[in-house]
Amino acid sequence: MNIDDATIRDLLALEDEQGVLSFYTGHTPEQAADPQPTAPIELRNQLKQLRARLERGDRDTARAVEQRLSKLDGPLSSLLDPKAPGRGRAMFVGVASGEERTLALQLPFRQRVVHDATAYVRPLVAALDEGRPALIVVVSRTGVRVLHWATGDAEVTEEARFEKDQALFRDDSTGPSTSNPQRAMFARSDRDGFEDRVDEHRHRFLKQVIDDVVQRAEADGVDRLVLSAPPKLRDEVRTLVGDHDTLRVLVADQAWESTPSKEVAAQAWELLRSVHGDREEALVTSAKERAFAGGQGALGLRNVCAALNAGRVEHLMYDDGLTLEGFVSSQGTLHPRIEGAVAESDLTFSRHPLFVERLIEAALATSASVTPLNEPAAAELADHEGVAALLRW
């Protein structure tokens, strides 16, 4: 399945008086044949650590979580089944209510068990960001296959077959005439000329298809294009795409002309994720440059919260290791601190220990993009409370 903003918003709205348990697990095709898979062991270790943390806190909560866990043997076995669909799977369970939500993606998750006031959605936010749509163009000498890729899945959206124009054969010489041996010396040049005409015709065909794909990508806001072609066509195809400010072009080392879509999706993911760190750094640099110039950028919690409250955020970014407390007003506005005019207003405020999740929720509510930052990009925001944004205006 694919996820979207609504998936994450719905999970953040999952409330339970005794909190929500979030389980994440990841699998690879190789693990399906492993007689001793490691995922169950890792999950048991995570559960052991969770129980230890809860025992040091509220005993009633610890008992409630233990009772709920005792009823999850079946669902957890399904979650850990290496032969079940999805390289990444997640389950969310209300401790008191027992309400369950499950999902599966073709992007793997790290083993994780979390108990908190709401569903732990940060791995899904990362999957939605890194798994945002991309287009894959698979070129062969006989045609082009175009696939739409998102969160690890790929489906064919277009197939164009290269057909040789009949006009190419009009001057074709199939070989020397037995009645005219002198034609033998011209046979090779005729064949070479024919191949040149075929190559030229193929070039025009590829240009038309690729131009259409690039236009579609730009119209749909797709920012990544993966190209695969046989070695002899690879440079030509890359040149045909050209350079575009809003479209990053990645060229695969493999030729996928006979590769099934599922395998194309998995190999494309490795290529796409290899440049994700570069994108994170570019986003942070852009936010800082805009903010320092007094433009469409915001740094630090106060400025980012103000922009979120006004619906100005186009792209939220935050240090993925960040844990923050903040306040939500009776009007739903976000505030890192209660100070100034806000403190003197008639608003009431509730403290939220999962304030980053509130930032995510507010961003998604206005269709903003959200990117969790890892090192080294996250370090660039250390002096700005780990939070930044690109603004719409």
N, C-alpha and C positions, 0 to 999 in steps of 0.2 A: 504494500500500500504506500501511498504518498501522504505526507503531512503538509499542513499549511498553517497560516496564522490562527485560524479558527480552532484547529486541533489544540494548540498550546493555550489559547485563551480558555477553552472549555476545561482543560486540565487545571489551570490556575483557579478556576471557579469551583473545583471539587473541594468541598469543605466537610470537615468531620470534627466533632467536638473533642476527639482524642487524637486527631492528627491523621496524616496519610502516609502509608508505606509506599515507597517507590523502589522498584526493582529494575535493574538494567543488566542485560547479558549480551555477549557477542559470540558469534560462531564463524568458523571458516569451513569451506567444503571439506578440507582435510580432516577436520574434527569429527565429521560424520562417521568416518571409518575407524576412529581411534577407540580401542577397547577400554581405555582408561582416560576419558575426557577430563580436562582440568576445571571446566566451568563449575561443576557441582562443588568441588573442593574450594574454589575461590569464593563461591557464594556462601558456603558454610562459614568460612573465615569472616566474611563481611557480617553475617548474622551474629556471630560470636562477639565481634567488636560492637555491634549495635546493642546487643543485650547488656554488655558491660557498661556502655555509656548510659543506658536507661536506668540501670540499677543504681548509678551514682546520682540520679535525679529523682523525679517523682515516682514513688513506688506504685501508685495507682495506674499511672500511665504505663509503667513497665509491665504490670500484670495484664493490662488490657492488650498491649502489643503481643505478649506471649500467648494469650488466648487466641488472638487473631492468627498468629503464625501457626498455631497447632491445627488450624483449619485450612491451611494453604498447601498441604503436601501435594495434592493433585495439580492445582494450577502452577505451582513451582516446577513440578516435574515436566509439565508441558512447556514451560518457559525455557527449561534447560535441555529439552530434547534436541540433539544436534541434527536430527533428520527433519525437523519441522521447518516450515517456510520462514525465511528471513534471516539475514546474517546478524541483524541487531533486533533485539526484542525488549519490550518494556511492559511492566504491569504496575498499576496503581490501585491501592486498596485502602478504603476508609477503615480505620481501626475499629470504630464503634459500629458503623453501618454495615461494613462488609462489602460495600459497593466496589465493583471491580471494573477497571478499564484496561484493555490490552492493545498493543499495536506491534507491528513488525515492519522493519525496513530492510533494504539491501545494503545499508551502511552499518558496520559493526559498532557496538557500544562496548565500553569498558565495564567489567563486572562492578556493580555498585548496589548497595542497599542503603536507603536514606529514610529516616522518619522525621517529618516536619509538619508544620501547621497546614501546608498545602502540598500539592504534588511537586516533586523536584523535577523541573523541566529544563534545566540548563543543557543536558546532553541533547535534548530535542531541539533547542534553540541553535546549538552548534550544527546539528544535522541539517536543519532547515537552511542555515546560512551556507555551509559547505556543499550541501546537496542542492543548491538552487539550480534552476534549469540551465542546461547547456545543449548545444546542438553538435551532433557528430556526423561528419561527412566521410563516408567510406567510398573511395574511388577505386575502380578496377579498369582494365582495358575495355570491358564490355558495358560499363555503365556506372551509375552512382546510386548509393543507398544513403538516405538521410534518416537519422534517428534523433528522437527527442529524449534527453537524459534528465532524470530528476531523482534525487535521494537514492541513487544506486540502481534504479530501474531504467531501462531503455526500450523504446518501442519505435518501430519503423513508421515514419510518417510520409515517406515519399521514396519511390524507386523510379529511376529514369534509365532506360536502356539505350546504349549507343547503337544507332542504326546507320550503316554506311549508305550514303546517298548514291542512288543508282547512276547519277551523273559521273561518279568516280570511275565507273567501269567502261565508259564510252570509248576512251582512248587506250584502254588496257590491252596490252599484248600478252597473250598467255604463253608464248614461247616461239621459237624460230619455225618458220614454215619449211617443210621438207622439200618443197619445190623452189625455195629461195634461201639457200644456206647463208647468204650474206646477212640475213636478219639476225643471226645468232649473236653478232657483236653488239646489236642494239637491245637484246633481250634484257640484259642486266640493268641497263639504264632505264628501260621502260618500267621494270619492276621497282627500281628505286624511286622513280617518279610517282608511281602509284602509291607506294608506302608514304611518300611525302604528302600526297594529297589526303590520304587517310588520316595521317597525324594532324594535318591542318584542320580537317573536318572535326576530329576529336577535340582539338583545342577549342574550337568555336562552341562545340557542345558543352564541354566542361565549363567554359566561361559563362555561358548562359545559366547553367544549373547553379553554379557557385554564386553568381551575382544575385540570383533569386534567394538563395539561402542566407546570404549576408543581409539583404534587405529585410528578410523576415526576422532575422535575429535582432536587428536594430529596432524594428517596429514593435517587437514583443519585449524589448528590454533585456534580452539575453546578452550576457557579457562575456561568454566563453564559447569558443568554437574549436572542436577537436577534429583534426584531419588525419586520415589514414589512406595511404596509397602505396602501390608497388614502388620499389626504389627508383625505377626509371621514370616514373611520373611524379614523384614526391616533390621535387623542386619546382616543377612546372605548376603543380596544383597550389603550392604555397605562394608562388608569385601571383597567381590569378586572384587569390584572396586579397592580397595587398595588406596595407596597414590601416587600422582604424582606431580612433581615440577611445571608443567605448567598447571595443571588442578585442579580447585577448585570444590570439590564435596559438594553439598548441598542436604540434605535429608528432604523431605517434611513430615509434621506430618499427612497429609491426604493420604488416598489411592484413587487414581484417576482411578481405573480400569474401572469404568463405567461412568466416567466424560467426557463430550464432549470436543473436542479439544479447543474450544473457552474459556471454563471455566478453563481448564488446563492452558492455556496461561496466563489468568488473575491472577490465584493463584500463578503460577510460578514467575510472575513479582514481586509480593510482597516479595517473598523469595529472588529473585535475587537482588532487590534494597536494601534489608536489610544489605547486605555486601558491598555495593558500597563504603561507606566511608572508610572501611578497605583497599580497593584497592587503593583509592586515596592516603592515607597515605603511603602505601607501595611504590607507584610510586615515591612520593616525596623523601622518604628515599633513594630509589635506586639512583635517580638522584643526590642527594647530596653526597652520599657515592662515587659514580663514579667520580663526579667532584672534590671532595676534594682529591681523590687518583690520580688525573691526568689522569683518564680513560675516558670511553665513557659516559660522562655526561656534561651538560652545565647549568650554573646558570647565571641569569641576562640577560638583553636585549642585550647587546653588544655581548656576547658569543652565545646566542641563535640565534640572527640574522645572525651572521657569519656562524653558522652551517646550518641554513636554506638556506642561499645563496649558500652553497657548496653541498646541498642535503644530508647532513649527519644526519638529524633528523629522528629518528625512532619513537619517541613518544613525542609530544609537550604537555605541561601542563601549565595552567595559572590560576590565581585567577579570578573566574567568575565575580567578581565585579570590575575588573580592567578596567580603561579607560585610554588610552595612545595616545599620538601624536608621530608621527615619520615621516620618509622620505623614499620615494621610488625613486631610481635613474632611469636615462634614460635607463639603462640596466635591470631594474626590480629588482635590489637588494634592500634589506631592511636595513635601518640604523636608530638607535634610535637618533643619533646626527650626525651632519656633522663636522667631526674633523679629525685630523691627515692626513694620506696619502689620504684619501677619499676627504677631503676638497681641497687638492691641485691637484686633478685629473681634467680631462676634462669633467667629468660627470655633468649632470644637475639633479636637485632634485625637487620633488614636495612634499609638506607637506600633510600628511594624518591624519585627526583627529580620524579616526577609525583604528588605527594601529594594535590593537589586531586582527581585521578582516583580515588585510593583513598577519599577522602571520599565522592565520588559513588557509588562501588561499594558502600560500606558502607550508605549511605542507601537505595539501591534494593533492597538485599538484605532490608531490613525494611519494604519498601513505603512508604517515606517519599517525599514530594514533593521535587523539587529545582528551584531557581530560580537561574539565573545572573543577576547584577545588572549593569546598566549605569548610567551616570551619569543623574541625580544620586543615585540610591539607593545606588550603590556607595560614594560619598563618605561616606555616613553611617556606614559601617563602617571608615573609615580608621584610627580609633583602636582597632579591635578585630581587627586582622590580616586584615580583609576577609572575615570569616566569622561567621555567626550561625545560630541555629536556633530554631524553635518546638518545644516538647517535648510529649510525650504525657502525661507526669506529672512 
